[in-house]
Amino acid sequence: MKHPEKELSKAIDDCSKVLICIKGSPDPDAIAAAFALKILCEKHGKRARMVATEQLSLHQNKLFVRRLFLPLEFADSFNKHLDWADSYAVVDHASAEVEGISDKLPCCVHIDHHAKTQATFPISMRWCNPHVGSASTLLSVLLARGYRDLGISSDEMTRMSTALLFGIQTDTDKYALATKDDYEAIEFLSQFASAAILRKLSGVPLGRRTAARLQTAERNKKIYRGWLITNVGFVPAKCRDDIAIIADFLLRREDVTMVVVFALIRNDRKKKLTLDASVRSKDRALKLTPLIRRVAADGGGRKSKGAYQVNLDYFFDFSDMAFLWEFVERATLEKLQRTRDFTYKVRLQSVLEDAKDAAMNVITGLKNSLPAELRGPLTAGLWSSLKKAKENATSSYRKKKT
Ligand SMILES: [Mn+2]
């Protein structure tokens, strides 16, 4: 996107009250991106609310919100704000679809860095770039392009920059996965951010309960053909981030190519029971989304990180939870081992798709550089055969998937 700052002001031109939805568990990247978008909306003379439907689970994230006075609101459902808002936005999530909202309000903004998905309804500004390490990076670009003209106060600039920097830091595993664009954003934000607050946030140690769950994960781990598969049993909803933290930790420490940590997440208030798994990979050439979608429909990922959920609400009241757990544990282990067995196919597919995309880009460039009268006849044949090759690959891949 050439001028995202212009696209943004065009997109929010017709709105006056924007509901910024944080889908799923609110992590620093999503919160920072939502906060920056809220300020940008306000500087354009609009009102905006940033809302999450799940509570903060990590001590570090609570400190993050408190220390930077981030105006994050919580609601059982986004519906609560339906009467107030006249449009909505989604940041840091692959899909802009929001239950109970998408069919009632227009979507003005969707900014994300996960694997691209097809938009099924019109969105005024859709900026999904899987080549950056965080949604905060994209918001930083918007901020860098517009901050001089928008009359942002120095206090707002400090809070926003600190938040975005922390968002980038957590999503790129402390910059280990950062790309060129991320580094540019870091350089820009560092001029304004508070180093003292960042130090404080980064230095928060693992909580006692998280450390205890890490031990459980150690005890339960199984190694299968270079994959480490483990679980931490039942986990209350407010601690669900523990499984992601443990997966990150195990991937750094163990000599394996993949780590999967799963748990049964219980939300007693909402009577919800979910199998939740965090997936981490060291194999940069492997696309996690197609791999995870073979395990569960409700899942996906980006470079090296992914997750999936399976709704088990139906079993919430079952009297023998130990039996249920035993079943879930065995079935999940078996399913993941089978997934491991066909990883090479997904990996091959990932490499092939990348090569085809690269070839398509070359052809597009070639086509555009030719004079108009030569463009058609010279490239049509080549173009259509390449397109066909790509479609064939994709459809045979889909067939295999089902
Ligand atoms: Mn993110």
Residues whose N, C-alpha, C, O or C-beta is under 5 A from the ligand:
A	BS01	MN	D29 D92 S134 A135 D171
